[in-house]
């Protein structure tokens, strides 16, 4: 059994030299928003949900990106509304958000 029911890794990579990166698209701020929503809903902690920052997940051109484990579902997102949909559909109700899936 996994320590967390869902473990989210947000790519928050910052690249130099002009190459596309998730952090240029607001990844850190939206990860912080996701983390606050998970806490607000009482979903954080052992056996529930963990939201983490990751280095490069090598999909920045498709992002910003987040991967949800243990399912291994990859999402792109662009707004707080996208994050809310991932939290509500995937984390609370076990339904993949197909429109955001990579």
N, C-alpha and C positions, 0 to 999 in steps of 0.2 A: 504494500500500500504506500502511495506517495505521501510525503509529509504535508503537501498542499493539494487541495482538490484541483486548483488551477494556479499555474505559475506563469506570469506574463513577463516577457523580456522586451523592453522597448529599445530599439536601436537609437542611441543618442550620440552617434559618432559625429565628430567635427573634423572635416578634412580641410587641408590647405591646398592651394593651387587651383581652385576653381572647380574641382570635380564635385558633382552632386553628392550631398550628404543629408541624412535625416534631420540633423540638428538645424540645418539651414531652413527647414520647413516647420520648425516649431516643436520638434520631438520632445525636448526636455520639458517644456511648459505643459504639453499635453500629457506626458507621463505623470507629471506632478498632479495634474487635474484628475487623471484616472486613479492615482493613489488616494487622493482626497475623497473621491466618490466611493471607492471601495471601503475606506474607513467609515465614511458617513453612513453607509448602508449596513455597517456591522459585519462586513464580509472578510475583514483582514484577520490573519492569524493562522495558527496551526490547524490543519484540516480544512482550511477554507481557501483564501486567495492571497497571493503574494505578488506585488508589482515591483519589478526591478528595472534598473537601467543597465543596458548592455553596451559594449563597444560595438564595432562594426559587425553587422550580421550579413554584410555583402549583398544587400538587396536595396541599397539606397536609391537607385534609379526608379524603383517601383514605389517608393515610400513618401512619407515616413512609414516605417514598418514596426509591427509588433508580432511576436509569435506567442501563442498560448499553448503551454504544455499541461498535462501529458498528451493532449490530442495532437500537437504539432500543427496547429492551424495558424497560418500566416495571414495577417491583415495589413492593408494600407488604410490610412485614416487622414483626415484633413481638418477636423474640427472637434469641438467639445460634443457636438451632437453625434458624431461618429463614435466617439468614446462611450457616450451614454448608451448607444445602440449595442455596442460590443458588451458592455457591462450587463445591460438588461437581457439581451437575447442569449449571449453565450454563457456568461458567468452565472446569471440567476436562473435561466431557463434551459440551458443545455442545447440551444439552437445556434448553429453557425450562421453568421451574417454573410450570406452569399454575395451581396453587392459589394462588400469590402474585402472579400477573400482574394488572396493572390494565388 
